[in-house]
Amino acid sequence: GDQPVSYTHLDVYKRQFLTSEALDSLTADERAFLLQTAILAELNPELCAAVTGRADSAEILARLGKANLFLVALNTGSSHYRYQNFFADVLATRLRQTYSLEEINRLHAAACHWYRDHNRLLQAVPHALAAGEIALAADILEDVVANSEDDRGDILPHWLQKIPPVVLDLHPRLRLQWAILNIQHGEIKQSQALLDDAERSLATLPDDSDGANVAAWRKDIFALR
């Protein structure tokens, strides 16, 4: 006979039903806003406006917030929200079903540029990667390494692993920083391989590369051997 439905599966089914009912009760503009902002881990009027191109993003967010539509306020009394995890998953699925890959890439690219323009570089990186802008992601990570004064060792390797070697060849500083992080974690073998790759990259950089930086990087590589 039929297997009994577990409470967990029933709960998921109910949530999916309620979510679909909630979405279907909205206007087309509101549904589009929700789908287009489904790529975001946080929602604020300026970021949403940059991604959706809607000047009324603040009003839509306020309206959805008052309707208690699966939004969680990040700060009491603020206009910053995030979607409840389950609702975010449903929206992401509907987004993929409704929009083309090219359209979704454009949404991620808009989010990336907003974060970069507001000097929130680490938040820009995943959107650059999701948009397929690998070279841009590497450029942003280079800025993170150059400008950051605090320890990024917890997150940098995660993103660096997603950059293809052919792109990292143009960013020896990233490999150098990656090697330093590996040394700090006792991963000597991996660090030496990264230093080898960084050294090879330096030898193939274009002629108009910054000579002072190249010389400094070579000195750092030598010191880390």
WOMOHU-V761069 format. One record per backbone hydrogen bond with DSSP energy under -0.5 kcal/mol. CO is the residue of the C=O (numbers start at 1). NH is the residue of the N-H. If there is no record, write none. Layout:
co,nh
CO,NH
CO,NH
This chain:
co,nh
6,10
7,11
8,12
9,13
10,14
11,15
12,16
13,17
14,18
15,19
16,20
17,21
18,22
19,23
20,24
21,25
23,26
27,31
28,32
29,33
30,34
31,35
32,36
33,37
35,38
36,39
37,40
43,81
44,48
45,49
46,50
47,51
48,52
49,53
53,55
54,57
56,60
57,61
58,62
59,63
60,64
61,65
62,66
63,67
64,69
65,68
68,70
70,84
72,82
75,78
80,74
80,75
81,43
82,72
84,88
85,89
86,90
87,91
88,92
89,93
90,94
91,95
92,96
93,97
94,98
95,99
100,104
101,105
102,106
103,107
104,108
105,109
106,110
107,111
108,112
109,113
110,114
111,115
112,116
113,117
114,118
115,120
116,119
119,121
120,124
121,124
121,125
122,126
123,127
124,128
125,129
126,130
127,131
128,133
129,132
132,134
133,137
134,138
135,139
136,140
137,141
138,142
139,143
140,144
141,145
142,146
143,147
144,148
152,155
152,156
155,159
156,160
157,161
159,162
160,163
162,164
164,167
164,168
165,169
167,170
168,171
171,174
171,175
172,176
173,177
174,178
175,179
176,180
177,181
178,182
179,183
180,184
181,185
182,187
183,186
186,188
187,191
188,192
189,193
190,194
191,195
192,196
193,197
194,198
195,199
196,200
197,201
198,202
199,203
200,204
201,204
202,205
206,209
209,211
210,214
211,215
212,216
213,217
214,218
215,219
216,220
217,221
218,222
219,223
220,224
221,225
222,225
